[in-house]
Every structure is written in structure tokens, then in C-alpha cells.
């Protein structure tokens, strides 16, 4: 039987070091973000959620005449470095933004708060609880805007 140029201990050490490198490489993967195109729900369809500060719109109840819900699906697959998307929630022509909320793992924050009254669109950042989503897993949810 031919003699190998390295010992069994060296071979075991090399294999063990490769096993340690693979998880480290997985942790440094990029964060992948996808945001769907906007969809609209108008009266008399049912509201998908209850909007904070608006008593006339409740989850499961018909939207009042003239109200529109705009939504976007968000998926963030966590990589080694956390990243969050920022995007516009735009109301249909002739409507203005009244309230917003989110569902699922995603939490939405309005970034341009200073002049959001009577605006057709607002800039929103979608985030998630990093303590609940490990590297490699995805946080998914929906961001909603209420327009009138």
C-alpha cells in the first residue's frame, strides 16, 4: 500500500477546519430583499387590517365609500449584515395618505413624518425583529397604506 504524504491527524484537522469555514461563509451571505408592486383594494371590499387612528376602517368590515387600501408584500432574507428596504407607498391619483400599518414579521416606519398630511405618497422603511429571525431565514409581511 502506498504511503500518503500526510498523517491521519493532519487529514482530520484539515476536514475539521473546512467544517468550521462553511458556517462562517453562510453567515456572511448578502441580505436579499424583495418588495412587490403595489396592489389596491377599494370599497366595498373588506379591509384586510385595522388602521391606527381611523375608526371608520376595521379589519374584516367593508371599506367606506371613497377609501382605498394600498399594499405591498415584503420579504427580507437575512444575511450576515442586516439591511432594510425603504420604498414609497403611493395612493391612487386624487387620494391622500391617511394611515399606515403592517402585518406578518414586517414592521413599517414612516420616514418623512414632517409633512405627511395631505400627501399622495410617503417614504416607508420595512424592518423586522433581528432577535427572532436567524441568519438565512426570511421575514415576510405586508405593508399597508390607507388612502382617501
N, C-alpha and C positions, 0 to 999 in steps of 0.2 A: 504494500500500500504506500503511495507517495506521501511524503512529508509536507504538511502545509506550512507556509512561511510565517504563520502567526499562531499563537496558542489559543486554546479553547477559551480561556479567560478573556483574552483580547477580543475575540469574536462576540462573546456575551456582553462585554462592555460596549462594543460598537452598536449592537442591536438595542441595548437599553438606552443609549444616547439618542438613537433615532426615534424611539418611542416617546422620549421627552420633547423632542423637537416638533413632532406632529401636532400635539395640542397647542403649543405656543404659536405655531403658524396659523391655526384655526382662530385663535384669539385676535390676531392682527388683521383678519379679513375686513374688507370695507363694509360699512353700513349701507344697505340697499333701501331706497325709499321709492315708493310709488304712490301717486295721487291721481285718482280717476278724474275724468272730465265731470263737470257739474251735471246734476240731474235736478229736475224740478217737479214738485208736487203742488197742485193748486186746488182751490175749493172746487167741488165739495168733497174731495178725497180726505181721508183721515190723516191727522198729524202723526208722524212717527215718534215724536217726543214732546215733552212739555218744555216750554221755553221759559227761562227765568225772567221775571219782571213783566210777563204778559199773561194776564188772567184769562183772556179770551181763547187762547190756544192751549189745548190739553192733549196729551198722548191718547190716541185711540178715538178722539172725537173729531167730527168734521171740521175742516178749516173754515173760518168765516169767509164770506164773500170778499174778494179783493186781496186776500192773504196768500202768499206763496212761500213754500219751503224749498230752499236750495241745499243740496247735499253733495258731499264728495267723500268717496271711500279712501282711506289712508292705510298703507301698510309699511311698517318700518322693520326691516330685518336687522337686528342689532349686530354690529361688528365690534372689533376691538376698541374703536374710538366711537363714542356716541355722537350721532348727528340728528338734527331735527329739520323737517321741511317747513318753509314759510311760503304761503300762497295766498291768492286773493279769493275771497268769497264775494261773488258779484251777483247782485239782484238783477232780475229782468228789467228791460227798459221801462221807465216810468214808475219804478218801485224803489223804495229806500230800505236800507238795513235797519231792523228794529231790535233784534236779539240774536243770540247765537248759543249753541251748546254742542256737546259731543257725546258719543256713545262708544261702548266697547273698551278697549285698552287705551284708547287715544284721549288725551286731554287737550282742548284747544284754548289758546290765549289770543285775544285781540291785541295786535301790536300798535295800531295807530288810534289810540283811545282819545287823543286830544280833540278830534273833530269828527267823531263817528256819527253824530246825529245828522240826519238828512243826507247821508252818503249812500251812493249806489253800491259801493264795494268797500270792504275792509281787508286789511292785511292780517292774516292769521298764522300763528305758529302751532304746529301739532307736536306734542310731546308724549312721553309715556313714563311710567314708574320704572326706573332702571333697576331698582331692587327686586322687581317682580319678573323681569324679562332677562334671562341669561343670554350670554353671547351665543349667537347662532339662531336664537328663537326670534319670532316675529310678534310685534304688537300690531293689532288691527283694530279698526274702528271707523266711525263716520263722523264727519264734522258737518253741522247744520247751521244754516242762516235763515232767519225769519224775515221776510220782506213784505212791505205793504205800500 
